[in-house]
Structure formats: C-alpha cells, structure tokens
Amino acid sequence: MQQLVALRHSGQSPMETIVEGEDIDPSEMSDPTWATIRHKQFALKEAEQRAASQARAHLASSPPTRGRRAPKRHPPASPLPEKDVKIILRPRGGLALSTVSVAALADAIQRQAGVCHNDEDQVRIQSTSNFIIVSTPSEDRARNYEKIVTLTVQGKQYATSTHVAAPANTTTGVIFNVPETDTAEQVLDSVCRYNPDLQILDARRLNSSNIVKILFNGTRVPFWVRYRAATYRCKPFRRKTEACTACWQPGHRQDVCPSTQIAQRCPKCGLSSAPDDHECTPKCIVCDGPHLTGSAECPRRYQPRRQPLTYAQAANSKAGSATKEEDFPPLLNKLPSKTAGIHNATKQDAAKKHHQVSCTRSLPSSAPSKPPFLPHNSDPHLELIKELRAIRAEVATLRQENAALKRELQLAKKQPSPTSPPENEPIQMDIQLSPPSQSPETTDPAASPPPKRKAVSTGDSPCASTRDEKLEILEQTIASHREEYLQLHNVLLQNQTALQSTIEMMRLDFRNFIGSQAVVHNTPLPPADEDDV
C-alpha cells in the first residue's frame, strides 16, 4: 500500500517535521505486500512457538479488594482472532455508523464484496472514530473486502476507503534522513538485509520524503537500526490525535465526519460561514490553544501513550480469563518451625555455666504439610519473595548456631578436666602395707609371707564421664544442625528455581494480556493519509 505524503520542511528538527495527508487513489490500495507481511509474521510466530514449549494462558482474574469498590465497567467484547486479517473501512459522505444497524451494515459489506454469509467473518464498528473493522481468516475474502470502494446503506451510496490493518503483536518505528534516491526495493533490502537479528516484516518510504517506516514483529522498537553501512536512531511511531474541522469535534477526521449538516467553518478558528479573507486567531480543536490544529506547538498533538498495567491491575481486569492452578508451579513446602527440645546437662554441670550446653533441634515432620494458601488478591511474586527471605534468615540463624557450637566443642577438647592430673607429672598413690602377723606359732621371719599391697582404684572419675557426655551431645547437635542446614539449602534452591520460572511465565502472560487488550480496543495501524511522526 503506497502512501502519498507531502513533506514540508520549515527549518525544524526531524521530530518537528509536519506531515500532511492527502487522499489516496483507490487503485493504490491493491498493493499485495500485506499478504507477504502476514506470511512472514506467521513463519516467525511458528518458530517461536516451537522454541517455547511452555506457553501459558491469560492472567488470573480476581475480584477487587474489600477496601475499595471497583468502578462498574461494561465487559469488553471478545477479542478478534489474532490470526485473522483485519480490513479497515472508512465510509465518507456523512454516514454515522452509530445510527446504523450492525447486522444490516455487515450484510451490505458482504453483498458489496461478493462474499457469502459464513460463520468465520466478523464485522465491528468504532463509533467514535467512525470506521468499520472486518475480520476474516481467509485471504481470498480479505482481498474482496479490500476492493470495496462504495457502500450502499439504507438506499444511499457512500464512498469508502479501505486498507489492511497491521497484524497483531506488531509495532512500528521510523528512521529519518534516508537518501531520497533509493527505490522501494532498495529501502526494503537495505533494512532487512543488514539487520538479521531483528524481526522486520516490512519497510517503506513515506512517498518522496526521507522518512522510512519499519514494521517490526513484537511489541518493542529497537533503539538502533542499520541501513546499509550507516546506523540510524529508530524512534517509535506515534499516532496523531484526530480532529474534525467540519463539525469542530475531536475523535475523527473531516473526511469521515458522521455529521450530515456540515457548515462551512474556518479551519483556523472554527467560525461558521466565515469569509475566506477574514482575519482570525487560530484555535486548536484538541487543546483550545492559540495555534492551528495539529501544529507542533500543541501539547496534545499525539495520542497519549498507554501506561503499562501493573500485576494488580491486570489481575483485577475483567478481560483476563480464569487461570487454573496448574498454570503456575506450586510453591514448595516450607520446613516446620523449630521445636523447643533442650538437652539438659547433668546436675553436677548445672553449677558450672561455662560447661552447660543448650541447643535447639528441629526434626522434619513425617506428615507432609499442605502448600501455603495464597488468596486470589495476593501476588505470587511477593509471596515467593517473602518465603525466600524467611528461609534465608533461618539459614543464617542456623549458621550462627553451628559456628558457636563448633567453637564450644573446640574449647571443650582443648581444656583439660580441672581434677585430672597433669600428663607429665608422676601420679602419687597412697600404698598402705599391712603389719606383719604376730603368730605365736611361727617366729621365723623367713617363713612368714611377704606383706600385701592394696589395689589402687582405677574407676573413672565423674568429671571425665561428664566431659565425654558433653562431647557426645555436641557432636550429635552439630550433625543434626548440619542435616537441617542442608535441607533448608535445598529448599531455598528449589524455591529460587520456582520463583524464576513463575516470573517468566507471568511476564509472558502479561505480554499476552496487553496484546489482547490492544486487539479488544481495536487499535489498527493508521491509514496512509494520517501517518505522522
């Protein structure tokens, strides 16, 4: 579809270049390049679907919170099929689409295009902008709809301009100061050939200007684009706010004004029945400022950019379908809290505080605990972050306890018992000799037996046994804490993996939701005679 645009240079920067639209000859609308663009986009989308094996549905829709009541809004119409071809029809001559039956309008369109009634094609109207959207999955029927030049409604014929809207999930960027001597084939080859990493569907010049309009697959415009050996700054395309100088109302253009009684108004000030040579002060239809409508001085010249929806707004939106539980991976169970079990020392060690051992042990529950409950209005992302923070705090506490127990164990091994004798000093033992027996019968000392010695008591002292018990308790406690730390570490790693996968799926679902919102609000690519940068 060739766009005939006259560019006026007024010594301004490229961003302030004023582009005025002109009517397009119906013969110019027979450009078949939109079919090639559509095939390119389908090929790219199929490649992405093969690469991404885990595609999820829409975001969950949940009721508003109790604190604030959500405003009442009419539920939007179901989005048009994404793979369908959308044709935009703009009837002229004062046809107000809001006053015409949609069914009768659809019959007139199919009758004019020579298309039989079927269950696949859909017709919708935009009463504010006063244009018609025809959605069809068939390329043959799309070509027939594109050839419509007049519509007969209520016995009256209206001239109609048609064009094919840009496919869904696409965005447009523009580059400036492209050589005006390059042909359309050279422009397309210079953009597509030298940017293999970008998914470019189409590139064309705005008639004889030095501005090139590039259609990208996806929702983002790259910052830089190569044009042969040169690198250009690529800027997003912004639609101009429409205003009618016939009825002096914003929202539509003059050529599609639905008003049947069009009075001759001054295009500068809006004065009715004003002579051509009268002097007036310009007035803007959009902002009521003292300048021409559509001037670069208008602060509302371009349509405001849509602010990205937050997760809470997307969840409360009625457009999203209910999400099943299996759409998101379940959160891993958290280990139970610590018990209050304390290993008490013996009574003899109770008086010695520096030898007391008190430790806390937590044993995993045998019964599997239920996964944590998440209310509908809570954010799974925030819940996962809170759980990870709690697990990290618990792991840090266990590390501190393990370090303290290790230090205490080392001190207990190095310090000897206070009652145990030194290793190098000789052991002093009391040996008692029994006196010789004074038997009257035997007086010979040689015949008397030698004196007997008493055995020394070699039993363990109570301090040594207590020390062994404490060492055994410390070793058992350290082993249990080490197992608990490993369990918490594994749970932390698993939760981090689940959090990353959940965030990626939420991003994909959020992008799909924004794309569905764009289709619901029917924001097609502007026609050739309203392109503005």
Residue pairs with C-beta under 8 A, 6 or more apart in sequence:
1 28
1 29
1 31
1 33
1 34
1 163
1 164
1 528
2 24
2 28
2 31
2 204
2 207
2 528
3 24
3 204
3 206
3 207
3 528
3 529
3 531
4 22
4 24
4 28
4 207
4 528
4 529
5 19
5 20
5 21
5 22
5 206
5 207
5 208
5 209
5 528
5 529
5 531
6 19
6 20
6 22
6 207
7 17
7 19
7 206
7 207
7 208
7 209
7 210
7 211
8 17
8 18
8 20
9 17
10 18
12 18
12 296
14 176
14 177
14 211
14 533
15 235
15 533
16 296
17 176
17 211
17 533
18 294
18 295
18 296
19 206
19 209
19 211
19 531
19 532
19 533
21 528
21 529
21 530
21 531
22 529
23 161
23 255
23 529
24 161
24 527
24 528
24 529
26 149
26 161
28 528
29 146
29 147
29 161
29 162
29 163
30 146
30 147
33 202
34 85
34 164
35 139
36 202
37 167
37 201
37 202
37 215
38 85
38 139
38 167
40 201
40 217
41 167
41 169
41 170
41 201
41 217
42 83
44 199
44 217
45 169
45 217
49 55
52 508
54 505
55 508
56 327
56 505
56 508
56 509
57 321
57 323
57 324
57 327
57 509
58 319
58 320
58 321
58 323
58 509
58 512
58 513
58 516
59 311
59 314
59 315
59 317
59 320
59 323
59 506
59 509
59 510
59 513
60 315
60 320
60 322
60 323
60 327
60 376
61 315
61 316
61 317
61 318
61 319
61 320
61 321
61 322
61 323
62 315
62 316
62 376
62 377
63 316
63 376
63 377
64 70
64 316
64 377
65 377
70 316
73 318
75 318
75 319
76 318
76 319
76 520
76 521
77 124
77 520
79 516
79 519
79 520
80 86
80 122
80 124
80 133
80 135
80 519
80 522
81 135
81 137
82 168
82 169
82 515
82 519
83 137
84 122
84 135
84 136
84 137
85 135
85 136
85 137
85 138
85 139
85 142
85 164
86 133
86 134
86 135
86 164
86 165
86 524
87 133
87 134
87 135
87 136
87 142
87 145
87 146
87 162
87 163
87 164
87 165
88 131
88 132
88 133
88 162
88 163
88 164
88 165
88 524
88 527
89 109
89 131
89 132
89 133
89 134
89 145
89 148
89 151
89 160
89 161
89 162
90 130
90 131
90 132
90 160
90 161
90 162
90 255
90 256
90 527
91 97
91 130
91 131
91 132
91 151
91 153
91 158
91 159
91 160
91 256
92 158
92 159
92 160
92 161
92 255
92 256
93 158
93 159
94 257
94 258
94 259
94 260
94 262
95 130
95 151
95 153
95 158
95 258
96 130
96 258
96 259
96 260
97 105
97 125
97 126
97 127
97 130
97 131
97 132
97 258
98 125
98 127
98 130
98 258
100 125
100 153
100 154
102 123
102 124
102 125
104 153
104 154
105 123
105 125
105 132
105 151
105 153
106 123
108 151
108 152
108 153
109 123
109 132
109 134
109 145
109 148
109 151
110 116
110 117
110 121
111 152
112 148
112 150
112 151
112 152
113 141
113 144
113 145
113 147
113 148
114 144
115 121
115 141
115 144
115 145
120 136
120 137
120 138
121 134
121 135
121 136
121 138
121 141
122 134
122 135
122 136
123 132
123 133
123 134
123 135
124 132
124 133
124 135
124 522
125 131
125 132
125 133
126 132
126 133
126 522
128 251
128 252
129 242
129 251
129 252
129 256
130 252
130 256
130 257
130 258
131 256
133 165
133 522
133 524
134 145
136 142
136 145
142 164
145 162
146 162
146 163
146 164
147 162
148 160
148 162
149 159
149 160
149 162
150 157
150 158
150 159
150 160
151 157
151 158
151 160
152 158
161 255
161 527
163 527
163 528
165 524
165 525
166 172
166 215
166 524
166 525
167 201
168 515
168 518
168 519
169 217
169 218
169 219
169 515
170 201
170 215
170 216
170 217
170 218
170 525
171 215
171 216
171 218
171 219
171 220
171 221
171 236
171 237
172 213
172 214
172 215
172 216
172 221
172 236
172 237
172 525
173 213
173 214
173 216
173 221
173 222
173 225
173 234
173 235
173 236
173 237
174 211
174 212
174 213
174 214
174 234
174 235
174 236
174 237
174 533
175 211
175 212
175 214
175 225
175 227
175 232
175 233
175 234
175 235
176 210
176 211
176 232
176 533
177 210
177 232
178 187
178 205
178 210
178 211
178 212
178 227
178 232
179 210
180 208
180 209
180 210
182 190
182 205
184 204
184 205
187 203
187 204
187 205
187 212
188 202
188 203
188 204
190 227
190 228
191 200
191 203
191 212
191 214
191 225
191 226
191 227
192 200
192 203
194 226
194 227
194 228
195 225
195 226
198 216
198 222
198 225
199 216
199 217
199 218
200 214
200 215
200 216
200 217
201 215
201 216
201 217
202 214
202 215
203 212
203 213
203 214
203 215
204 212
204 213
205 211
205 212
205 213
206 212
206 213
206 531
211 533
212 227
213 237
213 531
214 225
214 234
216 222
219 511
219 514
219 515
221 234
221 235
221 236
221 237
222 234
223 233
223 234
224 231
224 232
224 233
224 234
225 231
225 232
225 234
226 232
235 533
237 531
237 533
238 302
238 303
238 305
238 532
238 533
239 302
239 303
239 526
239 530
239 532
240 294
240 301
240 302
240 303
240 526
240 530
240 532
241 250
241 286
241 300
241 301
241 302
241 303
242 250
242 251
242 252
242 253
242 530
243 249
243 250
243 251
243 253
243 285
243 286
243 293
243 294
244 250
244 251
244 252
244 253
244 254
244 257
244 285
245 254
245 265
245 267
245 270
245 285
245 293
246 254
246 257
246 259
246 262
246 263
246 265
247 257
247 259
247 262
248 265
248 270
248 285
249 285
250 285
250 286
252 258
253 530
263 272
263 273
264 272
264 273
264 274
265 271
265 272
265 274
266 274
266 278
266 280
267 293
268 280
268 282
268 283
268 292
269 280
269 281
269 282
269 283
270 283
270 285
271 278
271 280
274 280
281 290
282 290
282 291
282 292
282 295
283 289
283 290
284 290
284 291
284 292
284 293
284 295
284 298
285 293
286 293
286 298
286 300
286 301
287 298
287 299
287 300
289 297
289 298
289 299
291 297
291 298
294 301
295 301
302 532
308 514
309 317
309 510
309 513
309 514
309 517
311 379
311 381
311 506
311 510
312 379
314 320
314 510
314 513
315 377
317 513
317 517
319 513
319 516
319 517
319 520
320 513
323 509
327 505
328 380
328 502
328 505
329 498
329 501
329 502
330 371
331 371
331 372
331 374
331 380
331 383
331 384
331 387
331 495
331 498
332 371
332 491
332 494
332 495
332 498
333 368
333 369
333 370
333 371
333 491
334 369
334 372
334 387
334 390
334 391
334 491
335 362
335 364
335 394
335 484
335 487
335 488
335 491
336 362
336 364
336 365
336 369
337 362
338 360
338 361
338 362
339 360
339 361
339 362
339 363
340 360
341 360
341 361
342 358
342 359
342 360
343 357
343 358
343 359
343 473
343 477
345 355
345 356
345 357
345 466
345 469
345 470
346 466
346 469
348 462
348 466
349 355
349 356
349 466
349 470
350 356
355 412
355 466
355 470
357 408
357 470
357 473
357 474
357 477
359 401
359 405
359 473
359 477
359 481
360 401
361 477
361 480
361 481
361 484
362 484
364 487
372 383
372 387
374 380
374 383
380 502
380 506
381 499
381 502
381 503
381 506
384 495
384 498
384 499
384 502
385 499
387 495
388 492
388 495
388 496
388 499
391 488
391 491
391 492
391 495
392 492
394 488
395 485
395 488
395 489
395 492
398 481
398 484
398 485
398 488
399 485
401 481
402 478
402 481
402 482
402 485
405 474
405 477
405 478
405 481
406 478
408 474
409 471
409 474
409 475
409 478
412 467
412 470
412 471
412 474
413 471
417 461
417 463
417 464
417 467
418 463
419 461
419 463
420 461
420 463
420 464
421 427
429 456
431 453
431 454
431 456
432 453
432 454
433 451
433 452
433 453
434 451
434 452
435 451
436 448
436 451
437 448
439 448
442 448
